[in-house]
Structure formats: C-alpha cells, structure tokens
C-alpha cells in the first residue's frame, strides 16, 4: 500500500504540473484581483496602485477592433483629420485620467497592498491588460496635444506614461516587468516625434533629459527577469509538493500511516532540493548571459538547456516514462533514498525543461527598449543645446 501511494504521489504531482502549467509558467490571467478588492476596503492614498486601480476601474476603452487599431495607428504615426471622432474617447476617459494623475507624485506602488504570500506563485497579477489600455489612451492624449501644438503638455503626458511604467515595474513579477517594457516601447515613437519637433523650450528639453537619466539608473536589470522566473518555478514546485502531502493526510490522516507519510515527505523534500539545485544552474546560466549579453555566454546557457531537454525525455505527455523511472531498478526499491533521487531527478528535469522560456528573445526586447530610452535622452540633450 505504501509503495502504491508513493507512485500515486509522483503521478498526481506530475499531472498537477501539466494541468496547471499555463498558470505556473505564464501567470497572465487578468482576473478580478484580490488587490483591487483590498484597495477598496483599505484605501492607501500614499500608494500609487490605489489610484491606478481606481483609474482602470473608470476606464472606458473601446470594444471595437477597428477603433482599437486606429488608436494604435495614431500612437505610432500621429493624429490625422479622419481621427477626430477619437476625441470623444478621450473626453469619456477624463475621470480615469484624473485618478491617474494622483498616482504620479507618489513613490510607492504596491499592487499587493501589503499582502504577503506563503508561495510567490500564489501572487495575484494586477489587471495588466487594463493598465496597458490606460497607457494607450494616455499616448493617444499625448498625440492629441501634439495635434493642437501643445507640445509641453504632450511631453508631460509621455513622461507620465514612463512614470506608470516605473511604478508597474515595482511589482516583482515577470508579467508586470514585461508590461513596463511594453509601455516604454509604445511610448518611444510619439515621444521621439515630440522631442524632434524642436518646439519645446530649452528647460523642457533639459527636464526630459534629466528625467530619463534618472529613470535609467533606477531601471530594473535583465537578470531580475531571469531570477523572478526561477523564483516562480521553485515556488510552484514547493506549493505542489506541500499541497499534495496535505491533501493526502488531512488532519489526523497520518495516524497509523507514519511510515507511508515519511516516505512521501522524503520524496517531496528531495524534489525541492533538486529543484533548487538545477534551477540555480540553468537559470543562473541565463542570468549571466543576459547580464553580459555576450554571444559565448548565450551559447553556454542555450547548449546546456538543450542537453537538459534531451535528458528530460520523455515529454510531459508521456507519463508512463516517469513511472518507468520509478520502477526501473527493483533493487533500489529497498533503498528509499536512492529511489527518491532517481524519481526527483526525472520529475524536476522534465518540468524544468518546459518552464524555461525564450530568455534570448526576452533579453533582445529588453536591450532594444533600453537603447530607445537612451536615444530619447540623447535627443533631448541635442535639442537643448540648439535652443
């Protein structure tokens, strides 16, 4: 009976990760958030997230795909005569903009509202799609200022979008830091046009330059993205191990089954231990690569990951392969520690091989965005010297 439960644990754990893999690895479900509910119950007017939540709650973003496409086009290339009806969208969102403005002077932005998590993987992701829509309407508003030749207001609007990005990046999840990069990237084209117009005053250009210089110093590193991914992986492994043990022996369910529980707990601890060991190795490789951004470092990280993927076979759909790994050596059944190491090794490597994303692509987007921000800073200084 003990051996059967031991095998069931491995299979159930394996299936749990397969079933919840999208949640564990991507964490991108834009749901009704606890943080928003918490903010309603406990207002914190020194927390920028309080006002951002109010702003997105008031947001009236168009549902029409055609209208959304027009908004994105205006952001990229500027306002045309045919886009006048978009002014109504801006008017309808003035209440959201007013709440948004209240967040800008604040330094703290905590979308968790002080809540602590036993497992980081349980952290609820803020409504990132709504925050992105808020940013797009801000950029649309900036383009509208440009059309009206109100270049100073346009520049201030674009700076406020970057302030939003900086606030969003305070949230320690990959999803929110990637959202910050998206906001920065989308702000680049309109802000560049505004700066290159040459129609701002010297002090305005210097203000933009100084803001961007300070922004660059405070910007999160590429390695932070990697380490947050590792943290999420380790948290998911720990959560699933602990929850399975709790569900298997609820309350006093372990009475008379102490040896059985000890066996499963030992395997769970081995899984956690090997998760830490291998995560440090593979995520560490990519953290070094993204920090140096050297081809040889990327080659090492990618090559070792490819070896891991090959070693992790069978694929996740082939659970029978995991079972075989547990029963391959009948003699090892007498030595629980040996079995634990074999099984844990197979489970950890298989799951890890599926959880590591395309860090190279992530890094390319990261560095491209930093280059664009630096370009805006340089352009502002050039324009300041002309005035």
C-alpha positions as CSV (number, residue, x, y, z in Angstrom):
1,X,0.0,0.0,0.0
2,X,2.8,2.4,0.9
3,X,4.5,1.7,-2.5
4,X,1.3,2.4,-4.4
5,X,0.7,5.7,-2.6
6,X,4.3,6.6,-3.3
7,X,3.7,6.0,-7.1
8,X,0.4,7.8,-7.0
9,X,2.1,10.8,-5.5
10,X,4.6,11.0,-8.3
11,X,1.9,10.6,-11.0
12,X,-0.5,13.1,-9.3
13,X,2.2,15.7,-8.8
14,X,3.3,15.3,-12.4
15,X,-0.2,15.7,-13.7
16,X,-0.9,18.7,-11.5
17,X,2.0,20.5,-13.1
18,X,0.8,19.5,-16.6
19,X,-2.7,20.7,-15.8
20,X,-1.6,24.0,-14.2
21,X,1.4,24.6,-16.4
22,X,-0.1,27.7,-18.1
23,X,-0.8,29.3,-14.8
24,X,2.6,28.4,-13.3
25,X,4.7,29.4,-16.2
26,X,2.9,32.3,-17.7
27,X,0.8,33.9,-14.9
28,X,-1.1,36.0,-17.3
29,X,-4.7,35.6,-16.2
30,X,-6.3,39.1,-16.0
31,X,-8.9,38.3,-13.3
32,X,-10.8,40.3,-10.7
33,X,-8.0,40.8,-8.3
34,X,-7.8,40.5,-4.6
35,X,-5.6,43.5,-4.6
36,X,-8.3,45.6,-6.1
37,X,-10.8,44.3,-3.6
38,X,-8.3,45.0,-0.8
39,X,-7.7,48.6,-2.1
40,X,-11.5,49.2,-1.9
41,X,-11.6,48.1,1.7
42,X,-8.4,49.7,2.9
43,X,-7.6,52.9,0.9
44,X,-3.9,53.8,1.0
45,X,-3.5,57.2,-0.6
46,X,0.3,57.0,-0.4
47,X,0.2,54.0,-2.7
48,X,0.1,54.8,-6.4
49,X,-1.6,51.4,-7.0
50,X,-4.6,52.7,-5.2
51,X,-5.1,55.4,-7.8
52,X,-4.2,53.1,-10.7
53,X,-6.9,50.7,-9.6
54,X,-9.4,53.5,-9.5
55,X,-8.3,54.7,-12.9
56,X,-8.7,51.4,-14.6
57,X,-12.0,50.9,-12.9
58,X,-13.2,54.1,-14.6
59,X,-11.6,53.3,-17.9
60,X,-13.9,53.2,-20.9
61,X,-11.8,51.5,-23.5
62,X,-13.4,50.8,-26.9
63,X,-14.5,47.3,-27.7
64,X,-14.4,47.7,-31.5
65,X,-11.3,46.2,-33.0
66,X,-11.4,48.8,-35.8
67,X,-11.3,51.6,-33.2
68,X,-8.5,50.0,-31.2
69,X,-6.5,49.6,-34.4
70,X,-7.0,53.3,-35.2
71,X,-5.8,54.2,-31.7
72,X,-2.6,52.2,-32.1
73,X,-2.1,53.8,-35.6
74,X,-2.4,57.3,-34.1
75,X,0.1,56.4,-31.4
76,X,2.6,55.3,-34.0
77,X,2.3,58.0,-36.7
78,X,0.3,60.8,-35.2
79,X,-3.2,62.3,-35.5
80,X,-5.0,62.7,-38.8
81,X,-8.1,64.6,-39.8
82,X,-10.0,61.4,-40.0
83,X,-9.3,60.6,-36.4
84,X,-11.4,63.4,-34.9
85,X,-14.0,61.1,-33.5
86,X,-11.4,59.6,-31.2
87,X,-11.6,62.8,-29.3
88,X,-14.9,61.5,-27.8
89,X,-13.0,58.6,-26.3
90,X,-10.6,61.0,-24.6
91,X,-13.5,63.0,-23.2
92,X,-15.2,59.9,-21.8
93,X,-12.0,58.9,-20.0
94,X,-11.3,62.2,-18.3
95,X,-12.4,60.7,-14.9
96,X,-9.8,57.9,-15.3
97,X,-7.1,60.4,-16.3
98,X,-7.8,62.5,-13.2
99,X,-7.3,59.5,-10.9
100,X,-4.2,58.5,-12.8
101,X,-2.7,62.0,-12.2
102,X,-3.0,61.5,-8.5
103,X,-0.6,58.5,-8.7
104,X,2.2,60.3,-10.4
105,X,3.8,62.2,-7.5
106,X,3.9,59.0,-5.3
107,X,7.0,56.8,-5.0
108,X,5.4,53.6,-3.6
109,X,3.4,51.4,-5.9
110,X,2.3,48.1,-4.2
111,X,-0.4,46.2,-6.1
112,X,-0.4,43.6,-3.3
113,X,-1.4,46.3,-0.8
114,X,0.8,44.8,1.9
115,X,-0.4,41.3,1.4
116,X,2.3,38.6,2.0
117,X,2.3,35.2,0.2
118,X,3.5,31.9,1.6
119,X,4.2,30.9,-2.0
120,X,5.1,33.5,-4.5
121,X,3.3,31.5,-7.2
122,X,0.0,32.4,-5.5
123,X,0.6,36.1,-6.0
124,X,-2.3,37.6,-8.0
125,X,-1.3,39.5,-11.1
126,X,-2.7,43.0,-11.4
127,X,-5.1,43.7,-14.3
128,X,-2.2,44.3,-16.8
129,X,-4.3,44.4,-19.9
130,X,-6.3,47.3,-18.4
131,X,-3.2,49.1,-17.4
132,X,-1.9,48.7,-20.9
133,X,-5.1,50.2,-22.3
134,X,-4.8,53.1,-19.8
135,X,-1.3,53.7,-21.2
136,X,-2.6,53.6,-24.8
137,X,-5.2,56.2,-24.0
138,X,-2.5,58.4,-22.4
139,X,-0.4,58.2,-25.5
140,X,-3.4,59.0,-27.6
141,X,-4.0,62.0,-25.4
142,X,-0.3,63.0,-26.0
143,X,-0.8,62.8,-29.7
144,X,-3.9,64.9,-29.4
145,X,-1.8,67.6,-27.6
146,X,0.7,67.4,-30.4
147,X,-2.0,68.0,-33.0
148,X,-3.1,71.1,-31.0
149,X,0.6,72.2,-30.9
150,X,0.6,71.9,-27.2
151,X,4.0,70.2,-27.2
152,X,4.8,70.8,-23.5
153,X,1.6,69.0,-22.4
154,X,2.4,66.2,-24.9
155,X,5.9,65.8,-23.4
156,X,4.5,65.8,-19.9
157,X,2.0,63.1,-20.9
158,X,4.7,60.9,-22.3
159,X,6.8,61.3,-19.2
160,X,3.7,60.3,-17.1
161,X,3.5,57.1,-19.2
162,X,7.1,56.3,-18.2
163,X,6.2,57.1,-14.6
164,X,3.5,54.5,-14.9
165,X,6.0,52.0,-16.3
166,X,8.4,52.7,-13.4
167,X,5.6,52.1,-10.9
168,X,4.4,48.9,-12.6
169,X,8.0,47.6,-12.6
170,X,8.0,47.8,-8.8
171,X,5.7,44.7,-8.8
172,X,8.0,41.7,-8.5
173,X,6.6,39.5,-11.2
174,X,7.9,38.8,-14.7
175,X,4.5,39.7,-16.2
176,X,4.5,43.2,-14.7
177,X,8.1,44.0,-15.5
178,X,7.4,42.9,-19.1
179,X,4.4,45.2,-19.1
180,X,6.7,48.0,-18.1
181,X,8.9,47.2,-21.1
182,X,5.8,47.3,-23.3
183,X,4.8,50.7,-22.0
184,X,8.3,52.0,-22.5
185,X,8.4,50.7,-26.1
186,X,5.0,52.0,-27.1
187,X,5.9,55.5,-25.6
188,X,9.1,55.7,-27.7
189,X,7.6,56.7,-31.2
190,X,5.3,59.5,-30.0
191,X,7.8,60.8,-27.5
192,X,10.6,60.8,-30.2
193,X,8.4,62.8,-32.5
194,X,7.6,65.3,-29.8
195,X,11.3,65.8,-28.9
196,X,12.4,66.1,-32.5
197,X,9.8,68.7,-33.2
198,X,12.2,71.3,-31.9
199,X,9.3,73.3,-30.5
200,X,9.9,72.8,-26.8
201,X,11.8,75.3,-24.7
202,X,15.4,74.5,-23.5
203,X,14.3,74.0,-19.9
204,X,11.7,71.5,-21.1
205,X,14.3,69.5,-23.0
206,X,16.6,69.5,-20.0
207,X,13.8,68.3,-17.8
208,X,13.2,65.4,-20.2
209,X,16.9,64.6,-20.3
210,X,17.3,64.7,-16.5
211,X,14.1,62.6,-16.0
212,X,15.4,59.9,-18.5
213,X,18.9,59.9,-16.9
214,X,17.4,59.2,-13.5
215,X,14.9,56.7,-15.0
216,X,17.8,54.7,-16.5
217,X,19.6,54.5,-13.1
218,X,16.5,53.1,-11.4
219,X,15.6,50.7,-14.2
220,X,15.4,47.0,-13.3
221,X,18.1,44.7,-14.8
222,X,17.6,41.9,-17.3
223,X,18.9,39.5,-14.7
224,X,16.0,40.3,-12.5
225,X,13.6,38.9,-15.0
226,X,15.6,35.6,-15.0
227,X,15.7,35.4,-11.2
228,X,12.0,36.1,-10.9
229,X,11.3,33.2,-13.3
230,X,13.4,31.0,-11.2
231,X,11.6,32.1,-8.1
232,X,8.3,31.3,-9.7
233,X,9.5,27.8,-10.7
234,X,10.7,27.0,-7.2
235,X,7.6,28.3,-5.6
236,X,5.4,26.2,-7.9
237,X,7.3,23.1,-7.1
238,X,7.2,23.7,-3.4
239,X,3.4,24.5,-3.5
240,X,2.5,21.4,-5.4
241,X,4.6,19.1,-3.2
242,X,3.2,20.6,0.1
243,X,-0.4,20.6,-1.1
244,X,-0.3,17.0,-2.2
245,X,1.1,15.9,1.1
246,X,-1.6,18.0,3.0
247,X,-4.3,16.6,0.8
248,X,-3.1,13.0,1.2
249,X,-3.0,13.2,5.0
250,X,-5.6,15.8,6.1
251,X,-6.0,16.4,9.8
252,X,-5.0,13.3,11.7
253,X,-5.0,11.3,8.5
254,X,-1.4,10.2,9.0
255,X,-2.2,8.1,12.2
256,X,-1.2,4.6,11.6
257,X,0.5,5.6,8.3
258,X,3.6,7.3,9.7
259,X,6.0,5.3,7.6
260,X,3.9,5.9,4.5
261,X,3.8,9.6,5.1
262,X,7.5,9.7,5.9
263,X,8.2,8.1,2.5
264,X,6.2,10.7,0.6
265,X,7.6,13.6,2.6
266,X,11.1,12.4,1.9
267,X,10.4,12.3,-1.8
268,X,8.9,15.8,-1.7
269,X,11.9,17.2,0.1
270,X,14.2,15.5,-2.5
271,X,12.1,17.2,-5.3
272,X,12.5,20.6,-3.6
273,X,16.2,20.1,-3.1
274,X,16.9,19.1,-6.7
275,X,14.6,21.8,-7.9
276,X,16.8,24.4,-6.2
277,X,20.0,22.7,-7.4
278,X,19.0,22.6,-11.1
279,X,17.2,25.9,-11.1
280,X,20.3,27.6,-9.8
281,X,22.3,26.0,-12.6
282,X,20.1,26.7,-15.6
283,X,18.5,30.0,-14.6
284,X,22.0,31.1,-13.4
285,X,23.4,30.4,-16.8
286,X,20.8,32.7,-18.4
287,X,21.2,35.4,-15.7
288,X,24.9,35.6,-16.5
289,X,24.1,35.6,-20.3
290,X,21.6,38.5,-20.0
291,X,23.9,40.5,-17.8
292,X,26.9,40.3,-20.1
293,X,24.9,39.9,-23.3
294,X,27.9,38.1,-24.8
295,X,27.4,35.5,-27.5
296,X,29.6,33.0,-25.8
297,X,27.5,33.2,-22.6
298,X,24.3,32.7,-24.5
299,X,25.8,29.8,-26.3
300,X,26.7,28.1,-23.0
301,X,23.3,28.7,-21.5
302,X,21.5,27.5,-24.6
303,X,23.6,24.4,-25.1
304,X,23.2,23.3,-21.5
305,X,19.5,23.8,-21.8
306,X,19.3,21.7,-24.9
307,X,21.2,18.9,-23.1
308,X,18.6,19.3,-20.3
309,X,15.7,19.0,-22.7
310,X,17.2,15.8,-24.2
311,X,17.8,14.3,-20.8
312,X,14.3,15.2,-19.7
313,X,12.7,12.9,-22.2
314,X,10.0,11.5,-22.3
315,X,7.9,14.5,-23.0
316,X,5.3,15.6,-20.4
317,X,2.5,13.9,-22.2
318,X,4.3,10.5,-21.7
319,X,3.6,9.9,-18.1
320,X,4.5,6.2,-18.5
321,X,8.1,7.2,-18.9
322,X,8.1,8.8,-15.4
323,X,6.6,5.6,-14.0
324,X,9.3,3.5,-15.6
325,X,11.9,5.8,-14.0
326,X,10.5,4.8,-10.6
327,X,10.4,1.1,-11.0
328,X,13.4,0.5,-13.4
329,X,15.6,-0.9,-10.7
330,X,13.8,-3.2,-8.4
331,X,16.7,-3.5,-6.1
332,X,16.7,0.3,-5.5
333,X,13.2,-0.1,-4.0
334,X,14.8,-1.3,-0.8
335,X,16.8,1.9,-0.6
336,X,14.3,4.7,-0.3
337,X,16.9,7.5,-0.7
338,X,18.1,6.0,-4.0
339,X,14.6,5.8,-5.3
340,X,13.9,9.4,-4.2
341,X,16.9,10.8,-6.0
342,X,16.0,8.9,-9.2
343,X,12.4,10.0,-9.3
344,X,13.0,13.5,-8.1
345,X,15.7,13.9,-10.8
346,X,13.4,12.8,-13.6
347,X,10.5,14.9,-12.4
348,X,12.5,18.1,-11.8
349,X,14.4,17.9,-15.1
350,X,11.2,17.2,-17.1
351,X,9.3,20.1,-15.6
352,X,12.2,22.5,-15.7
353,X,12.7,21.8,-19.4
354,X,9.2,23.1,-20.0
355,X,9.3,26.1,-17.7
356,X,12.3,27.9,-19.0
357,X,11.0,30.5,-21.6
358,X,12.8,32.1,-24.5
359,X,15.2,34.2,-22.5
360,X,17.2,35.2,-25.5
361,X,14.1,36.8,-27.1
362,X,13.2,38.4,-23.8
363,X,16.7,39.9,-23.5
364,X,16.7,41.2,-27.0
365,X,13.4,43.1,-26.3
366,X,14.8,44.4,-23.0
367,X,18.0,45.8,-24.5
368,X,16.2,47.2,-27.5
369,X,13.9,49.2,-25.2
370,X,16.9,50.5,-23.1
371,X,18.5,51.7,-26.3
372,X,15.4,53.5,-27.3
373,X,15.2,55.2,-23.9
374,X,18.8,56.2,-24.1
375,X,18.1,57.6,-27.6
376,X,15.3,59.8,-26.3
377,X,17.6,61.1,-23.6
378,X,20.3,62.0,-26.2
379,X,17.8,63.6,-28.5
380,X,16.5,65.8,-25.6
381,X,20.1,67.0,-24.9
382,X,20.8,67.7,-28.5
383,X,17.6,69.8,-28.8
384,X,18.5,71.6,-25.6
385,X,21.9,72.6,-27.0
386,X,20.2,74.1,-30.1
387,X,18.0,76.4,-28.0
